[in-house]
Amino acid sequence: MKCLAITLIVHRPDPATGVKKPTHDRFREVLDNAVLAEELGFDGFGVGERHERPFLSSSPTVVLSHVAARTRRIRLFTAVTTLSLLDPVRAYEDYATLDHLSEGRLDLIIGKGNGTAQRELFHVTPEDQWDRNAESYEVFRQLWRQDRVTADTRFRPPLKDAEVWPRPYQRPVRVWHGSATSKESVDLAARYGDPLFSANVTHAIEPYAELIRYYRERWEHHGHDPARITVGAGSAGLYVARTTQEALTAYRPLFESNLAFQREAGLPVVFETLEDFVERGSALIGSPQQVIDKVHRYHEEFGHTVLHVHADASGLTDIQHRDSLELFQSAVAPVLRRDIPDPPFAWEPVVPGPAATDR
């Protein structure tokens, strides 16, 4: 199993102190967490994309470019690239450039995105968002693979024998499809034989498991090799401690702060207590063995070979945060890597053949 650390760059007051860090400091924290993730041996570091409060992740390519400059080994993920909001030509230019700067360490997780504010900002409607996402991906995919592209598009000016530069480093880049609760992204992933990344954050396990089952059905319907199916899954929170009680005690103020935020924002509350959150949700909170057992339980339902955990302290102290990540990597990750297989593809950059002049 491969393990990623991911941030959406949430910018809210600290649950313990009530103080909100300056924007500059929050970005520095993200960069430091990326370096820490590489030092501790995580396989990937991801940055989300959101265009509304309380997030600072509106420009993941810029953040990941800086992460690329400060790291050497760790793969870089988007989580997710909101292609329904973006011009696929501009998105291709940005990510092809990042792919070169990172020496081919880029993976994309794409999705339509969500949130009324960002849809209004980009003049995207609930009725056309899925069509926009599919069209943008189809154009993006062609641009990555073909030197010249012709596309009769609805949501941007059509392309006719278009050249877009730079040509990519990886041939091709790996693109995952982020899925929360809708079948449209699952259908798109299965159609093209692409890996699926389940959000697996907000609800209990069943709706996510149902979508993954549907993905497997559609994968085989489109004639792809079942042995090549690849699923990743998220988690709703992380705190690994020596004992379950120590973990619950440390995490309780964070849970209660997040619960208050959900109620204040009018968001649906799925888990009313921390104990229910740990038992039925995807949060990895507890002793190393408790976390291992939970990932195995989810793996029985999902068959996932990639797991993401939170890169941010999210209200934990710096010491608690680092201790938790260190314990995860020393006591949890080795067992998961031993017991659960890796994805059925190489983790390294895909750059076939000799160096080409167009790079």
N, C-alpha and C positions, 0 to 999 in steps of 0.2 A: 504494500500500500504506500502511496505517496501522500505527503502531508503538506498543506499550504497554510500560510498565515495571511489573512485578508483584512483590509480596512475599507470602510466606506467614508472615512474621514468625517465622522460625526463631530459637530461642533456645538456642544451643549455644556452648561455648567457642570462642574465636577459633582457627582452625586453625594460625596462626603462633605466637601467644603462649600459648595454652592458657587464657586468661582469659575468663570469661563476664561480659559487661556486666550491670550491674543492670537489672532490668526497666524501670524508668523511663527509663534511658538508651537502651534498645533502642527503646522507643516514640518517643522524641525523634528517633532516627535515622530511623525510618520517615517521620515527618513532614518532616524535612529532605530526605529522598530524594524525597518527593512534590513539594516545592517546586523541587528541582533538576530533576526530570523536566519540570516545566512550563517552567522557565527555558531548558532545552535544546531544547524544541520537541517533546517526545513528545506523541502524540495522546491517550494515556490512562494512568491510573495505577490499578493494581488491588491489592486486599487480599484474601487468602484467608480461609477459615474452617475452623479445625480446633479440636477440643476434646480434645486429648491432647498429651503431650510429643512433640517439643521445641518446640511452637508456642505463640505468644502471640496468636493470631488468632481467639480465641473470640467477639469482638464486633466484626465488621467494620463494622457500621453506625456505631458510636461513633467508630472510627478514621477512617472516610471522612467523617463529619460534620466532624471537626476538619480533615481535609485540604481539605474544601470551603471552610472558613472561611479557609484560608491560600492558596488558589489562586483563579483567576478563569476560566481557559479550559479546562484539561485535563478530559477526561471521566473519570468515576470508575467503576471496574469492581469487581465482586465475583468472587472467583476461588478456589473457587466458593462460592455460597450453598448450604449443605447442607440442601435442603428435605426430605430424608427424615427429618431429625432435628427439624424445626421445625414448630410450629403455623402453618399458612399464614395465618391471620388475624393473628397477632402479627407474622409476617414482613411481611405487607402493610403493617401500621401503621408499622413501623419504616422500611421502604424508601420508602413514600409520603412520610413525613416528611422523610427524607433527600433525596428528589427535589425537594421544595420548597426545602429549605435550600441545595441546590446549584444552584438555578435550572435544573433539568431536565438536569443533566449526568450522570445515572445510567444505566449499563448493568448488567444482571445477567447473570452466568454461573451457572447452577444445576447441581447434580449431587447424587447420592446421598451423596457423601462416602465415606470409607473409614476403616479402622482399627478394630480390635476394641475398644479402650478407649472410643472415643467412642460406638460402638454400644451398649456395655453401659451407659454413662452415661445414655443416653436410652432404654434398653430397646427397641432396634431389633434385629431379627434378620436374618441373611443371607437368610432365606426371605421376609421381608416388606419388605425395604428398597426394592426397586424399585417395589412397589405403593404404598408410602408416598410415594416421590418423585413418582410419576405423579399420585396423588391430590392431594398438596399443591400441585403445579404447576397442576392443573386448577382448584382452588379459588382459588389466588392469581391466576390469569389472569382468572377471572370477577370477582373483587373489583376488579381494576384497571380493568375495562371496564364494569361494571354498578353502578348505584347501589344496587340491592337484589339479594341473592343467596340462592338456595335450593339446598342441596346435601345429598344423602343420603350422608354420609361414613362410612367405616369406622374411621378412626384418630383422629378427634376428634369431639366432639358435632356432630350434624347442624345445618345452618343453614337457617332458614326465614325468608324475606323479610328477611334481615339487612342492616343498614346498618353500614358500617365507615368510620371517619374517620381522617385527613383524606382527602378525595378527591384524586386524584393531580394532579400538575403536568403531566407528559408524558401524552399521550393516544394510544397507550399507551406504557409503558416498553418498551424493547427487551430481550428476554430471549434469551440464548444458552444452549445446552445443552453442558455440559462432558462430554467423552467421553475415556475412557482406553483400555479394552480390551473393553468390553461393548456389545452391540448395543441394550440397552434404552433408553439415553439417546439413541442415534441414532434409533431408531424414534419416540420422543417428539418429538424436534426435527422430523423429517420430517413427522409427522402434522399438526403445527400450522404448518408452513411457517416455522419459526424457524431462525436461524443456528446453526451448530455450531462449537464450539471444541475442537480436539483437544489433549489434554494434551501428547503428543509429547515426553515427557521421559525416561522410564525405559528404553525399548527402542530398537532400531534402527527404521528407517523403515517396514518392511513392515506390521506389525499396525495401525499408524495409517492408512497408506494404504488398507488393506483396509476399515477402518471408514468412511473417507471415501467410498470407492467404493460401499459399501453405503448410505450416507446419500443419495448421488445417485440410486441406484436407487429407494429408498423415497420420496424427494422426488417423483420423476416418477410413481411408483405412486399417490401421493395427489393427483395432478393439479395440482401447483404449476408455475409458470413456471420452466423451467431457468435462465433468465437472472437469476433472483432468488436463486439458491443463493449462500450466503455461508459461507465456512469461515475460521476463525482457527486458528493453530497456535502452540504454545509452543516454548521452547528450553531446553536443559538447563543452560546456563551461558553467560556472556558475558565475553570479554576481548579487546578489539580493540587491537592495538599496531601500531607501524610495520612490524614484520617478524614473520613466523611464529615464528622462533626466540625473539624477545623475548616473544611472547605465551605460548609453551609454557613458558619458563623461569619466568615470573611465576606462571602458573596451576598448575604442577606441585605445589607444596605443598598447595594447596586440593584438588586431585584426590586426592592420597594421603591427606589427612585424611578426606575423604568416603568413600574406599574403606575405610579402617580403621573408620569409624563403621558402614558397612553390614555389615561382617563381624562386628563386635562385637554389633550388634543382630540378627544372624541374618537379614539381608535378602539376597535373591538378588543376586549380583554379575553384571552383564551385561557391563561393560567392565573388563577387567583392567589395562589400561594407558591412560595419558593419550592416547597416539597413536591407540589404537583408539577411545577416547571421542570424539576430534575427528574421526576418519575416518568411523565408522559411526553415532555418536550425533548428536543434534540440537544439541550445544553449538556456539556461535559463537565460536571461539577461533582467532585468527590475525590476519593482515594484513587491511586493509579489503577488498582484492580477494578474498582467500580467503573471507571472510565473505559477500561479495556472491555469489560463485559457489555457495556452499553453500545460501543462501536460494533462489537460482534453481533449484538442483537439487531442493530440496524442493518448490518451487512447481510444478515439472513433474509431481510425483506428487500433490500435494494440491490445487492450484489455489487456494491460500489467498490472501486479500487483507488479512489482519490478522496481525501477528506480535507475540508478547510476548517480552521479554527480562527478565532478573533486575534488579530495582531495587536489590538489596542488594549491598554490597561482598563479603559472604560470605567474608571472610578476606583480601581485597585491602586494601592500605592505602587511606586516604581519597584520596590523590593518584592512585594507580593506578585506583581506581574512577571518579573524576571524569574522568580523562584518557580512559579507555576509553569512557565514555558520550559524552563530547564528540567523540571520534573517530568513534564510531558515527553520531552525528547529523550530523557535518560531511562524512564521506567515504562512509558506507554508506547511510544512510537516503535521501539525495537520489537515489541511483541506484535504490534499490528503489521509491521513489515515482514515478520516471520510467518504469521498466520494467514494473512490476506495477500493475494497476488498483486503484482503491479499491473498497470494498464498494458494492453497487448500492443504497445508500440514503443519505440525508442523515446526516451525522455530528452535526448540531445537534439540540437538543431538539425533540420532536414535540409541539407545542401548537397544534392547529388552532383557527381561529376567534377571535373576540374574547374578552377576559378574562371569565371566568365568576365569578359571585358565590360559588360553592362552593369556590373556591380559597383 
